[in-house]
C-alpha cells in the first residue's frame, strides 16, 4: 500500500466533515489524539517491560 497524498487527505477530511459536522470535529480530533498518546505510552511501557525481562 502506498502513502496518502494531499488529495486523499482532503477527501477524507471532507467526508469526516459531512459525516460528523463541524461541531463534532474538534471533539473527534481530541479523542483521536488521546488514543494515539495512550497507544504510544503502551508501546513504550511494553518496550520497557521487554528490556527488564532481558536484563
C-alpha positions as YAML, in Angstrom:
chain: A
units: angstrom
residues:
- id: 1
  name: UNK
  ca: [0.00, 0.00, 0.00]
- id: 2
  name: UNK
  ca: [1.20, 3.48, -0.77]
- id: 3
  name: UNK
  ca: [1.20, 6.53, 1.38]
- id: 4
  name: UNK
  ca: [-1.65, 9.01, 1.45]
- id: 5
  name: UNK
  ca: [-1.23, 12.08, -0.70]
- id: 6
  name: UNK
  ca: [-2.64, 15.54, -0.25]
- id: 7
  name: UNK
  ca: [-5.71, 14.92, -2.39]
- id: 8
  name: UNK
  ca: [-6.60, 11.75, -0.47]
- id: 9
  name: UNK
  ca: [-6.29, 13.56, 2.86]
- id: 10
  name: UNK
  ca: [-8.55, 16.37, 1.63]
- id: 11
  name: UNK
  ca: [-11.17, 13.85, 0.52]
- id: 12
  name: UNK
  ca: [-11.03, 12.11, 3.91]
- id: 13
  name: UNK
  ca: [-11.43, 15.44, 5.72]
- id: 14
  name: UNK
  ca: [-14.43, 16.39, 3.58]
- id: 15
  name: UNK
  ca: [-16.07, 13.02, 4.26]
- id: 16
  name: UNK
  ca: [-15.47, 13.45, 8.01]
- id: 17
  name: UNK
  ca: [-16.94, 16.94, 7.87]
- id: 18
  name: UNK
  ca: [-20.06, 15.65, 6.12]
- id: 19
  name: UNK
  ca: [-20.47, 12.68, 8.48]
- id: 20
  name: UNK
  ca: [-19.78, 14.36, 11.81]
- id: 21
  name: UNK
  ca: [-20.47, 18.02, 11.14]
- id: 22
  name: UNK
  ca: [-18.29, 20.97, 12.07]
- id: 23
  name: UNK
  ca: [-19.18, 20.99, 15.76]
- id: 24
  name: UNK
  ca: [-18.08, 17.39, 16.38]
- id: 25
  name: UNK
  ca: [-14.75, 17.54, 14.54]
- id: 26
  name: UNK
  ca: [-12.70, 19.17, 17.34]
- id: 27
  name: UNK
  ca: [-14.03, 16.61, 19.81]
- id: 28
  name: UNK
  ca: [-13.22, 13.78, 17.39]
- id: 29
  name: UNK
  ca: [-9.69, 15.09, 16.79]
- id: 30
  name: UNK
  ca: [-9.11, 15.45, 20.53]
- id: 31
  name: UNK
  ca: [-10.21, 11.87, 21.21]
- id: 32
  name: UNK
  ca: [-8.03, 10.57, 18.37]
- id: 33
  name: UNK
  ca: [-5.06, 12.44, 19.82]
- id: 34
  name: UNK
  ca: [-5.67, 10.95, 23.26]
- id: 35
  name: UNK
  ca: [-5.95, 7.47, 21.78]
- id: 36
  name: UNK
  ca: [-2.71, 7.93, 19.86]
- id: 37
  name: UNK
  ca: [-0.92, 9.11, 23.02]
- id: 38
  name: UNK
  ca: [-2.21, 6.14, 25.01]
- id: 39
  name: UNK
  ca: [-1.10, 3.79, 22.24]
- id: 40
  name: UNK
  ca: [2.41, 5.27, 22.22]
- id: 41
  name: UNK
  ca: [2.58, 5.11, 26.01]
- id: 42
  name: UNK
  ca: [1.55, 1.47, 25.86]
- id: 43
  name: UNK
  ca: [4.22, 0.69, 23.29]
- id: 44
  name: UNK
  ca: [6.87, 2.41, 25.41]
- id: 45
  name: UNK
  ca: [5.68, 0.56, 28.51]
- id: 46
  name: UNK
  ca: [5.84, -2.76, 26.64]
- id: 47
  name: UNK
  ca: [9.34, -1.99, 25.40]
- id: 48
  name: UNK
  ca: [10.43, -1.12, 28.94]
- id: 49
  name: UNK
  ca: [8.99, -4.40, 30.20]
- id: 50
  name: UNK
  ca: [10.86, -6.31, 27.48]
- id: 51
  name: UNK
  ca: [14.10, -4.59, 28.44]
- id: 52
  name: UNK
  ca: [13.53, -5.50, 32.10]
- id: 53
  name: UNK
  ca: [12.89, -9.14, 31.18]
- id: 54
  name: UNK
  ca: [16.14, -9.38, 29.20]
- id: 55
  name: UNK
  ca: [18.28, -7.87, 31.94]
...
